[in-house]
Amino acid sequence: MTTKNVKLDQDKFWRDGFVVLRGLFSRSEFRTLRERVMESLHARERDGTPVVDCLAETVLAPYVYDERLLTVARRLLGSSDIAYFGDSNYAVVGHNYEPGRDVGGWHRDNTDRSDTTLPDWDGRYSLIRFGLYLQDHGGTSGGLIVRRTSHDRILRGWRAHLADRYLNTREGDVGVWSMRIQHAGLGRCLRGMPWFPLGPHWQKTLPEALQAPFGAEERAGFWVSYGLNDHHLQRHCDYLVRRTERLEMWRDAYYSAETRAACVRAGLTIIDMPARIRAMLEAGETVGDQRRHYQLAV
């Protein structure tokens, strides 16, 4: 699919907080990306090193500046000036899944997560995340659950459950959502009714026999985020430098000259968060001391 043929409902994205782009990639492209994710993962397991920012991984960097993703980001955010801030990663979940324990809890990915009077909730949030789930979730569990419209308000009680949506992505489909939306990884769906989402509460409550199983393959995903280079992004970058996993991901991540040149050609602005982390470490500043979400001071 060329960028000219990308079907994108921008009104739906801003109304619901997410959208699924059907067939944005081909199935064979997802197979290739899956192979590259596994190649990177196995190499890091052998070396005993953490997964780094994917723009610093030779085999994965091209997906960060992929023209289709950038085209969608520009159209959604209404600007050609899109920034990448070191936020890309992958994960592989094996078959040692334990129902009731290995459940992705509800959370948001932005900075101010629960208080709508704080800066993140001022107008449209300009940071978005793409999720490429590298196996078929058309009728199987393991994909993403999002809470529709929760990017614009806090939903509680039965209204929250009514807003749950399971992304029944197939190979080649791409989900994109506001980083302010409430969502849960390792989502599940009802057996025989794959459009019916089962969030963390229902995963722990319903018998396993009623829940759609995971697919035969290990669940692998690739995520990348972009934003406008504005106050929301500056605040989020200030937040990220204190997260422990970002210190691990960025401390030894370096963008090659070839990768930087490719980003320039793609029109993608790079905010070099790995370099920022290293400079802060050298200056003796506090980095990576927060293992979980924390509230940034206003």
C-alpha positions as a Markdown table, in Angstrom:
| # | Residue | x | y | z |
|---|---|---|---|---|
| 1 | Met | 0.0 | 0.0 | 0.0 |
| 2 | Thr | 1.3 | 3.4 | -0.9 |
| 3 | Thr | 0.9 | 6.5 | 1.3 |
| 4 | Lys | -1.6 | 7.9 | -1.2 |
| 5 | Asn | -3.9 | 4.9 | -0.5 |
| 6 | Val | -3.8 | 5.1 | 3.3 |
| 7 | Lys | -7.4 | 5.1 | 4.5 |
| 8 | Leu | -7.6 | 7.2 | 7.7 |
| 9 | Asp | -10.6 | 8.5 | 9.6 |
| 10 | Gln | -9.2 | 11.5 | 11.4 |
| 11 | Asp | -12.5 | 12.5 | 12.9 |
| 12 | Lys | -12.9 | 9.0 | 14.4 |
| 13 | Phe | -9.4 | 9.1 | 15.8 |
| 14 | Trp | -10.0 | 12.4 | 17.7 |
| 15 | Arg | -13.5 | 11.3 | 18.8 |
| 16 | Asp | -12.6 | 7.8 | 20.0 |
| 17 | Gly | -8.9 | 8.2 | 20.8 |
| 18 | Phe | -7.7 | 5.4 | 18.5 |
| 19 | Val | -8.1 | 3.9 | 15.0 |
| 20 | Val | -7.1 | 0.7 | 13.3 |
| 21 | Leu | -5.4 | 1.0 | 9.9 |
| 22 | Arg | -6.3 | -2.1 | 8.0 |
| 23 | Gly | -3.6 | -3.6 | 5.7 |
| 24 | Leu | -1.2 | -0.7 | 6.1 |
| 25 | Phe | 1.6 | -3.2 | 5.8 |
| 26 | Ser | 1.5 | -6.5 | 3.9 |
| 27 | Arg | 1.6 | -9.8 | 5.7 |
| 28 | Ser | 5.0 | -10.6 | 4.4 |
| 29 | Glu | 6.3 | -7.2 | 5.7 |
| 30 | Phe | 5.0 | -8.2 | 9.2 |
| 31 | Arg | 6.7 | -11.6 | 8.8 |
| 32 | Thr | 10.0 | -9.8 | 8.1 |
| 33 | Leu | 9.6 | -7.4 | 11.0 |
| 34 | Arg | 8.8 | -10.4 | 13.3 |
| 35 | Glu | 12.0 | -12.1 | 12.1 |
| 36 | Arg | 14.0 | -8.9 | 12.8 |
| 37 | Val | 12.5 | -8.5 | 16.3 |
| 38 | Met | 13.4 | -12.1 | 17.1 |
| 39 | Glu | 16.9 | -11.5 | 15.7 |
| 40 | Ser | 17.4 | -8.5 | 17.9 |
| 41 | Leu | 15.9 | -10.2 | 21.0 |
| 42 | His | 18.1 | -13.3 | 20.7 |
| 43 | Ala | 21.2 | -11.3 | 20.2 |
| 44 | Arg | 20.5 | -9.3 | 23.3 |
| 45 | Glu | 19.7 | -12.4 | 25.3 |
| 46 | Arg | 23.1 | -13.8 | 24.2 |
| 47 | Asp | 24.9 | -10.6 | 25.1 |
| 48 | Gly | 23.0 | -10.0 | 28.3 |
| 49 | Thr | 22.1 | -6.5 | 27.2 |
| 50 | Pro | 18.7 | -4.7 | 27.5 |
| 51 | Val | 16.5 | -3.9 | 24.5 |
| 52 | Val | 17.4 | -0.4 | 23.3 |
| 53 | Asp | 15.6 | 2.3 | 21.4 |
| 54 | Cys | 14.8 | 0.7 | 18.1 |
| 55 | Leu | 16.2 | 3.6 | 16.1 |
| 56 | Ala | 19.6 | 2.5 | 17.4 |
| 57 | Glu | 19.0 | -1.1 | 16.1 |
| 58 | Thr | 20.3 | -1.5 | 12.6 |
| 59 | Val | 17.7 | -4.1 | 11.7 |
| 60 | Leu | 14.8 | -2.2 | 13.2 |
| 61 | Ala | 15.6 | 1.5 | 12.5 |
| 62 | Pro | 13.9 | 1.6 | 9.1 |
| 63 | Tyr | 10.5 | 1.0 | 10.7 |
| 64 | Val | 10.9 | 4.1 | 12.9 |
| 65 | Tyr | 11.1 | 6.3 | 9.9 |
| 66 | Asp | 8.7 | 4.3 | 7.7 |
| 67 | Glu | 6.9 | 6.6 | 5.3 |
| 68 | Arg | 3.5 | 5.1 | 5.9 |
| 69 | Leu | 3.7 | 5.7 | 9.7 |
| 70 | Leu | 5.0 | 9.2 | 9.2 |
| 71 | Thr | 2.3 | 10.0 | 6.7 |
| 72 | Val | -0.4 | 8.9 | 9.2 |
| 73 | Ala | 1.2 | 10.8 | 12.1 |
| 74 | Arg | 1.4 | 14.0 | 10.0 |
| 75 | Arg | -2.3 | 13.7 | 9.0 |
| 76 | Leu | -3.5 | 13.0 | 12.5 |
| 77 | Leu | -1.4 | 15.8 | 14.1 |
| 78 | Gly | -2.0 | 18.3 | 11.3 |
| 79 | Ser | 1.6 | 19.1 | 10.7 |
| 80 | Ser | 4.5 | 18.0 | 8.6 |
| 81 | Asp | 6.9 | 18.7 | 11.5 |
| 82 | Ile | 6.8 | 15.4 | 13.3 |
| 83 | Ala | 9.3 | 14.6 | 16.1 |
| 84 | Tyr | 10.6 | 11.2 | 17.3 |
| 85 | Phe | 11.8 | 11.2 | 20.9 |
| 86 | Gly | 13.4 | 7.8 | 21.4 |
| 87 | Asp | 10.2 | 6.0 | 22.2 |
| 88 | Ser | 10.2 | 2.8 | 20.2 |
| 89 | Asn | 10.5 | -0.8 | 21.5 |
| 90 | Tyr | 9.4 | -4.3 | 21.1 |
| 91 | Ala | 8.3 | -7.2 | 23.3 |
| 92 | Val | 7.9 | -10.9 | 23.0 |
| 93 | Val | 5.6 | -12.9 | 25.4 |
| 94 | Gly | 6.0 | -16.6 | 25.5 |
| 95 | His | 3.6 | -19.4 | 26.4 |
| 96 | Asn | 4.1 | -19.4 | 30.2 |
| 97 | Tyr | 1.1 | -17.1 | 30.5 |
| 98 | Glu | -0.7 | -17.6 | 33.8 |
| 99 | Pro | -4.4 | -16.4 | 33.8 |
| 100 | Gly | -5.1 | -14.0 | 36.6 |
| 101 | Arg | -1.5 | -13.0 | 37.0 |
| 102 | Asp | 0.1 | -12.0 | 33.6 |
| 103 | Val | -2.5 | -9.4 | 32.8 |
| 104 | Gly | -1.7 | -6.0 | 31.3 |
| 105 | Gly | -3.3 | -3.6 | 33.7 |
| 106 | Trp | -5.2 | -0.4 | 32.7 |
| 107 | His | -2.9 | 2.6 | 32.3 |
| 108 | Arg | -2.1 | 5.6 | 30.2 |
| 109 | Asp | 1.2 | 6.5 | 28.6 |
| 110 | Asn | 1.2 | 10.3 | 29.1 |
| 111 | Thr | 2.7 | 12.3 | 31.9 |
| 112 | Asp | -0.4 | 13.6 | 33.8 |
| 113 | Arg | -2.5 | 10.4 | 34.0 |
| 114 | Ser | -5.3 | 11.0 | 36.5 |
| 115 | Asp | -5.8 | 14.7 | 37.1 |
| 116 | Thr | -7.5 | 16.5 | 34.3 |
| 117 | Thr | -6.5 | 19.9 | 35.6 |
| 118 | Leu | -2.9 | 19.3 | 34.8 |
| 119 | Pro | -1.1 | 20.5 | 31.6 |
| 120 | Asp | -1.5 | 17.2 | 29.6 |
| 121 | Trp | -5.2 | 17.7 | 29.5 |
| 122 | Asp | -5.0 | 21.2 | 28.0 |
| 123 | Gly | -6.5 | 20.8 | 24.5 |
| 124 | Arg | -5.7 | 18.0 | 22.1 |
| 125 | Tyr | -2.8 | 15.8 | 23.3 |
| 126 | Ser | -0.1 | 15.8 | 20.5 |
| 127 | Leu | 1.7 | 12.5 | 21.3 |
| 128 | Ile | 0.5 | 9.3 | 19.5 |
| 129 | Arg | 1.7 | 5.7 | 19.5 |
| 130 | Phe | 1.6 | 3.1 | 16.8 |
| 131 | Gly | 1.3 | -0.6 | 17.7 |
| 132 | Leu | 2.2 | -3.3 | 15.2 |
| 133 | Tyr | 1.1 | -6.7 | 16.6 |
| 134 | Leu | 3.0 | -9.3 | 14.6 |
| 135 | Gln | 0.5 | -12.1 | 14.6 |
| 136 | Asp | -3.2 | -12.6 | 13.9 |
| 137 | His | -5.5 | -11.3 | 16.6 |
| 138 | Gly | -8.6 | -11.5 | 14.5 |
| 139 | Gly | -10.0 | -14.3 | 16.7 |
| 140 | Thr | -7.3 | -14.8 | 19.3 |
| 141 | Ser | -6.2 | -13.1 | 22.5 |
| 142 | Gly | -3.0 | -11.2 | 23.2 |
| 143 | Gly | -3.8 | -7.9 | 21.4 |
| 144 | Leu | -4.6 | -4.5 | 22.8 |
| 145 | Ile | -7.7 | -3.3 | 24.6 |
| 146 | Val | -8.4 | 0.5 | 24.6 |
| 147 | Arg | -11.1 | 2.4 | 26.5 |
| 148 | Arg | -12.9 | 4.5 | 23.9 |
| 149 | Thr | -13.0 | 8.3 | 24.6 |
| 150 | Ser | -10.9 | 8.0 | 27.7 |
| 151 | His | -8.3 | 10.2 | 26.1 |
| 152 | Asp | -10.7 | 13.1 | 26.7 |
| 153 | Arg | -12.2 | 12.2 | 30.1 |
| 154 | Ile | -11.8 | 9.9 | 33.1 |
| 155 | Leu | -14.3 | 7.0 | 32.9 |
| 156 | Arg | -15.3 | 4.9 | 35.9 |
| 157 | Gly | -17.7 | 2.2 | 36.8 |
| 158 | Trp | -19.9 | 0.5 | 34.3 |
| 159 | Arg | -19.5 | 3.3 | 31.8 |
| 160 | Ala | -15.8 | 2.4 | 31.6 |
| 161 | His | -16.5 | -1.2 | 30.8 |
| 162 | Leu | -19.0 | -0.2 | 28.1 |
| 163 | Ala | -16.2 | 1.8 | 26.4 |
| 164 | Asp | -13.8 | -1.1 | 26.2 |
| 165 | Arg | -12.7 | -2.1 | 22.7 |
| 166 | Tyr | -10.4 | -5.0 | 21.6 |
| 167 | Leu | -8.2 | -4.4 | 18.6 |
| 168 | Asn | -8.9 | -7.4 | 16.4 |
| 169 | Thr | -5.8 | -6.7 | 14.3 |
| 170 | Arg | -4.6 | -9.1 | 11.7 |
| 171 | Glu | -1.1 | -9.3 | 10.2 |
| 172 | Gly | -0.5 | -6.0 | 8.4 |
| 173 | Asp | -3.0 | -4.0 | 10.4 |
| 174 | Val | -1.7 | -1.2 | 12.6 |
| 175 | Gly | -3.3 | 0.4 | 15.6 |
| 176 | Val | -2.6 | 4.0 | 16.5 |
| 177 | Trp | -3.9 | 5.8 | 19.6 |
| 178 | Ser | -3.5 | 8.9 | 21.7 |
| 179 | Met | -0.9 | 8.4 | 24.4 |
| 180 | Arg | -3.5 | 9.9 | 26.8 |
| 181 | Ile | -6.0 | 7.0 | 26.2 |
| 182 | Gln | -6.5 | 4.3 | 28.9 |
| 183 | His | -5.5 | 0.9 | 27.6 |
| 184 | Ala | -4.3 | -2.6 | 28.6 |
| 185 | Gly | -1.8 | -4.8 | 27.0 |
| 186 | Leu | -2.2 | -8.6 | 26.7 |
| 187 | Gly | -5.9 | -8.1 | 26.2 |
| 188 | Arg | -8.2 | -11.0 | 25.7 |
| 189 | Cys | -11.6 | -11.5 | 24.0 |
| 190 | Leu | -14.5 | -13.8 | 24.4 |
| 191 | Arg | -14.2 | -17.3 | 22.8 |
| 192 | Gly | -16.4 | -17.3 | 19.7 |
| 193 | Met | -17.0 | -13.6 | 20.0 |
| 194 | Pro | -13.6 | -12.0 | 19.3 |
| 195 | Trp | -15.1 | -8.5 | 19.1 |
| 196 | Phe | -16.1 | -8.7 | 22.8 |
| 197 | Pro | -13.2 | -7.4 | 24.9 |
| 198 | Leu | -12.1 | -8.9 | 28.2 |
| 199 | Gly | -10.2 | -6.4 | 30.3 |
| 200 | Pro | -8.2 | -7.2 | 33.4 |
| 201 | His | -11.2 | -7.5 | 35.6 |
| 202 | Trp | -13.0 | -10.0 | 33.3 |
| 203 | Gln | -9.8 | -12.0 | 32.6 |
| 204 | Lys | -9.5 | -12.7 | 36.3 |
| 205 | Thr | -13.2 | -13.4 | 36.8 |
| 206 | Leu | -14.4 | -15.5 | 33.8 |
| 207 | Pro | -13.5 | -19.2 | 33.5 |
| 208 | Glu | -10.6 | -19.8 | 31.1 |
| 209 | Ala | -12.9 | -21.9 | 28.9 |
| 210 | Leu | -14.9 | -18.8 | 28.0 |
| 211 | Gln | -11.8 | -16.8 | 27.0 |
| 212 | Ala | -10.3 | -17.0 | 23.5 |
| 213 | Pro | -6.9 | -18.6 | 23.6 |
| 214 | Phe | -3.6 | -17.1 | 22.5 |
| 215 | Gly | -2.4 | -18.0 | 19.1 |
| 216 | Ala | 0.1 | -20.7 | 18.3 |
| 217 | Glu | 3.0 | -18.2 | 17.9 |
| 218 | Glu | 4.6 | -16.2 | 20.6 |
| 219 | Arg | 3.0 | -12.8 | 21.0 |
| 220 | Ala | 5.3 | -10.2 | 19.5 |
| 221 | Gly | 4.7 | -6.5 | 19.2 |
| 222 | Phe | 6.6 | -3.4 | 17.9 |
| 223 | Trp | 5.7 | 0.1 | 19.1 |
| 224 | Val | 6.8 | 3.6 | 18.0 |
| 225 | Ser | 5.7 | 7.0 | 19.1 |
| 226 | Tyr | 5.7 | 10.5 | 17.5 |
| 227 | Gly | 4.6 | 13.9 | 18.5 |
| 228 | Leu | 4.5 | 17.6 | 17.7 |
| 229 | Asn | 7.6 | 19.4 | 19.1 |
| 230 | Asp | 5.5 | 21.4 | 21.5 |
| 231 | His | 5.0 | 21.8 | 25.3 |
| 232 | His | 3.3 | 18.4 | 25.7 |
| 233 | Leu | 6.4 | 16.7 | 24.2 |
| 234 | Gln | 8.9 | 18.8 | 26.2 |
| 235 | Arg | 7.0 | 18.0 | 29.4 |
| 236 | His | 6.9 | 14.3 | 28.5 |
| 237 | Cys | 10.6 | 14.2 | 27.8 |
| 238 | Asp | 11.3 | 15.8 | 31.2 |
| 239 | Tyr | 9.2 | 13.0 | 32.7 |
| 240 | Leu | 10.9 | 10.1 | 30.8 |
| 241 | Val | 14.4 | 10.8 | 31.8 |
| 242 | Arg | 13.6 | 9.7 | 35.4 |
| 243 | Arg | 12.0 | 6.4 | 34.4 |
| 244 | Thr | 14.3 | 3.4 | 35.1 |
| 245 | Glu | 13.5 | 1.5 | 31.9 |
| 246 | Arg | 14.3 | 4.6 | 29.8 |
| 247 | Leu | 17.8 | 4.8 | 31.4 |
| 248 | Glu | 18.3 | 1.1 | 30.6 |
| 249 | Met | 17.0 | 1.6 | 27.0 |
| 250 | Trp | 18.8 | 4.9 | 26.2 |
| 251 | Arg | 22.2 | 4.8 | 28.1 |
| 252 | Asp | 23.9 | 2.7 | 25.4 |
| 253 | Ala | 21.8 | 3.6 | 22.4 |
| 254 | Tyr | 23.5 | 5.5 | 19.6 |
| 255 | Tyr | 22.0 | 6.6 | 16.3 |
| 256 | Ser | 24.3 | 5.9 | 13.3 |
| 257 | Ala | 25.2 | 8.6 | 10.7 |
| 258 | Glu | 23.3 | 6.5 | 8.1 |
| 259 | Thr | 20.2 | 6.4 | 10.3 |
| 260 | Arg | 20.3 | 10.1 | 11.0 |
| 261 | Ala | 20.6 | 10.8 | 7.3 |
| 262 | Ala | 17.6 | 8.5 | 6.5 |
| 263 | Cys | 15.5 | 10.4 | 9.1 |
| 264 | Val | 16.5 | 13.7 | 7.5 |
| 265 | Arg | 15.4 | 12.4 | 4.1 |
| 266 | Ala | 12.1 | 11.2 | 5.6 |
| 267 | Gly | 11.5 | 14.7 | 7.2 |
| 268 | Leu | 11.6 | 13.3 | 10.7 |
| 269 | Thr | 13.0 | 15.4 | 13.5 |
| 270 | Ile | 15.1 | 13.5 | 16.0 |
| 271 | Ile | 15.1 | 14.5 | 19.7 |
| 272 | Asp | 18.2 | 12.6 | 20.9 |
| 273 | Met | 17.1 | 11.3 | 24.3 |
| 274 | Pro | 20.0 | 8.9 | 24.6 |
| 275 | Ala | 22.4 | 11.7 | 24.3 |
| 276 | Arg | 20.4 | 13.7 | 26.8 |
| 277 | Ile | 20.5 | 10.8 | 29.3 |
| 278 | Arg | 24.3 | 10.5 | 28.9 |
| 279 | Ala | 24.8 | 14.2 | 29.4 |
| 280 | Met | 22.7 | 14.2 | 32.5 |
| 281 | Leu | 24.6 | 11.2 | 33.9 |
| 282 | Glu | 27.9 | 12.9 | 33.2 |
| 283 | Ala | 26.7 | 16.1 | 35.0 |
| 284 | Gly | 25.6 | 14.0 | 38.0 |
| 285 | Glu | 21.9 | 14.8 | 37.6 |
| 286 | Thr | 19.1 | 12.5 | 38.7 |
| 287 | Val | 18.0 | 10.0 | 36.0 |
| 288 | Gly | 16.3 | 6.7 | 36.0 |
| 289 | Asp | 15.3 | 6.7 | 39.7 |
| 290 | Gln | 11.6 | 6.0 | 39.1 |
| 291 | Arg | 10.6 | 2.4 | 38.4 |
| 292 | Arg | 6.9 | 3.2 | 38.0 |
| 293 | His | 4.8 | 6.1 | 36.9 |
| 294 | Tyr | 5.3 | 9.2 | 39.1 |
| 295 | Gln | 3.7 | 12.6 | 38.9 |
| 296 | Leu | 5.9 | 15.4 | 37.4 |
| 297 | Ala | 5.7 | 18.6 | 39.3 |
| 298 | Val | 3.7 | 21.4 | 37.6 |
